[in-house]
Amino acid sequence: MDLTKNLDGIKPDPIRYWVKECKDAGATNMFTIGVPDKIPKDILETFAKAAYDKELEGITGYPPFVGEAGLKEAIIDMEGRFGATLSPTDTDNMYVTIGASQALQFFFSLFQQGSEILVNTPCWGTIFNMVAHSGNKGVPVGLFESGKFVKENADAATTEKTKAVYINYPANPTAEVMGPKELKRMCEWAVSKDLQIVTDEPYKYVIFDNDKTPYESPVSFGQEINENVSLISSFSKIIKPDIRLGFIRVSKIIMDSHKMVGFFFRNLSAGATRSVQAGVEAVIRQDPSLPFLKDVVAGYEKKSELVQKMLTEWGCELPYKPAGTYMIFPTTHDGSDSEDWVKKIAAERKCGFVPGTSFGGAFDGFGHLRSHFRMGFGAGMEYENLEKVLSDLTR
Ligand SMILES: Cc1ncc(COP(=O)(O)O)c(C=O)c1O
């Protein structure tokens, strides 16, 4: 049977593929998937109680497919505390989604098939599958080098088919934050080329030091840029990934381009679970600056420093300096190709990592990423245990 040609663009998931490879090779200490640490129990209780109470209201109808109005208001309040200034009327072009994943899939599907989306690389490799799913092509481009926007790279990657630019700061896998000045320069360039900007920001809540490495979202760069920006985020890294809740604030330009954008979204799931939305709203309303994350982030920072120290002593290099999150993107300790290295380390040292080829390193022109690997050290791994595993690894 002839199925959609879009299937031909799908590759094995670049992260999950390596989870299996590592396990098959004998790894038992898995640093492969990026999973956050646990949040405090009282916050989970707030979430669960509000979800429970909502269930007991006995509503049997569908949730509003655009998302609950109260949650969207709370999101706007929360976003303002994390560098993303939105206006109260943004509830009109905001959709509550099943994680950032659904928001991304929705966004990429809005473009005519055959469009090209520039993907700032190194990047979360799954994004290429999401773009391909919609019949479009993700084009890797190093928009920033050493913290500076590189216009020549951006120009060279742009063709008549280019419709949008995908960015993700704080970044998966590098954990870097791009400073507002250079990020804004890139956005000005994109707007000058009539390109939409999609900014995927699920990690901005877990920055180590907001004074040293502040994050400012492109939605905050003034009206002209704002109107071209679609902001996507998620509660996966705030609460936990299995609640599957995220959102997109669609750009004004996109909203104004077709009156069916909203109904296009409706077809994807007819809305997100009402009780989950109620739980998340309750957590945000408790305090939209999410103070409970402070200790969680301090734990990430402590682990990140340990990992940086031990891996550097082993011989790994760290050209990308982590500013937050629970991941790191160093080079292999001996500079070898990361795919071979990951298999060898899984077999010999029983540790699982994801090679740089899953984050753009497999593309022409990005060979320098082949010697990198990603390590995720969330997932509740205790500091002491991490230290022990790392000393076995680097012995
Ligand atoms: C950069 C980035 N965007 C989006 C996602 C997907 O997030 P969600 O769990 O909200 O679908 C991830 C998940 O790891 C991610 O790293």
The ligand as a Gaussian input file, in Angstrom:
#p B3LYP/6-31G(d) Opt

LIG

0 1
 C       14.365000      20.784000      23.213000
 C       13.175000      19.951000      23.492000
 N       12.007000      20.297000      22.973000
 C       10.905000      19.575000      23.200000
 C       10.941000      18.427000      23.968000
 C        9.683000      17.633000      24.158000
 O        9.110000      17.942000      25.336000
 P        7.685000      17.371000      25.799000
 O        7.971000      16.339000      26.819000
 O        7.037000      18.552000      26.404000
 O        6.953000      16.860000      24.632000
 C       12.144000      18.014000      24.526000
 C       12.194000      16.791000      25.316000
 O       13.182000      16.339000      25.799000
 C       13.294000      18.805000      24.290000
 O       14.480000      18.472000      24.791000

